[in-house]
């Protein structure tokens, strides 16, 4: 029997509708318009698409959206100056520096420069530390979206074995942190696999939940998946003219109980969580405690 397809677009639309109501209520109570500013350096086409999608989602939710476009030869010092300017701007509640940055710019230097209260991506070390301690200010957008997708399948995560493929700062590590916390959609036993992992296939096959985020087209095959596992595919790879994930979708969906498609899976949920964080930031910076 084929797996349930976890429709990220539909799930994100539901979250955004709820969020639009919360934004409208916040604006009415505070007279403050939540404002997200995105910074795009260079002309990476994928980044441009991501930023455009984020802007559209902001508009639909009633959140003000500004884009700062900078040429690819922008220096690290110039970018830090812009970030400091946005930190000081009381009308800006969320700052999003679109990654990847050009190679001559040190990403950590830029992410560290963002005011932690405006760090709606939850990349700043202060926010990461709060997540590790189980008292987050903001939850990282992609892992938070994935957690909501797992919850939508009705799977009880407590005590289940979750295997994460990839140890990035954006998905792998923070995803593990969310899943090992106490509470709903968590309490899991977590294994992170990476390029040095031995017996990888056997480890993945022992998983009740598989989260693939390694950037290798169709790496996870049906023989690596335990029957009934929930499979979340974070990868997005262009193979010839087709977009594919890190999971061999057609074969794995015959083994899994639930699976995300690519595209239309994790991406829309990431954006929905970014909007949620922007509203939370507006509440914090306006002195109104988040709900």
C-alpha positions, 0 to 999 in steps of 0.5 A: 500500500502506498504511503500517505503523501504529506502535502506541505503546501496544504499544511503550510496554507493552513498555518498561514491562514491561522497566522494571518489572523494572529497578525491582524489581531496583533496589529489591531492591539499594538498598532505595529506592523511586523516587518521582515527584511531579507538581504540577498547578496549576488544573483544566485537564481535559487536564492532569488526564488526562495526570497520571492516566495518568502516575500509573497507569503509575507504579503498574504499574511499581512507582514511587511516585507523588504528586500535589500539586494546587494551585488556579488562583489559586496565586501564582508565589511559592507554587509556587516554595516548593512546588518548593523543598520537593520539591527538599529532600525526599530521598524525592522523586527526580523532580519534574514540573510539569504544563504549561501553567501559569496565565497569571500564572505564568512557566513558565521561572521554575518550571522553572528552580527544579527541582533539575536532578537531579530534572528528569525532564522534562529542561526545566532549562537545565542538562539541555538544555545536556547534551543539546546537548553529547551527554552527557545526564543525562536525555533529554526524554520526548517526543523520546526516545519518538519516537526509539524509535518511529522505531527500531521501524520499522527505518529507518536514520536515518543520513544521512536528512533529518528535517523537524520542524514546530514549534520548541517547547522541549518537542518541536521543539528537543530532537527536533532535538538528539537526531537530530543526535547520533552513534549509533543512531536519530540521525546525521540531517540535520535541518530545523526548520520554523516559522511563518516558514518559506518554501517549507514544503510543498517542504521537508516533501516532501523529508523521509525522516522527518516529525515534526509538532508544531505544534498545527494539525489535519491540517496535513500532507496527503498531497501534502506527504509523500514516498512511503515517509517515516516520519511521526510525529504529535505533535499532539492537537487536538479537532475537534468530538467527535473527537481528531485529530493534526497529520497528515491520517491517512487520506490520509497513511497511503496514502503513508507507509511508517510512521505514528503514530495519534492517539491511541495513538501518541506519548502512551504512549511519552512516559509510558514515557520519563518512568518511565525518567527517574524510575528514572535519577534515583533511581539518581543521587540514591541514589549508584548509577550508572545503567546 
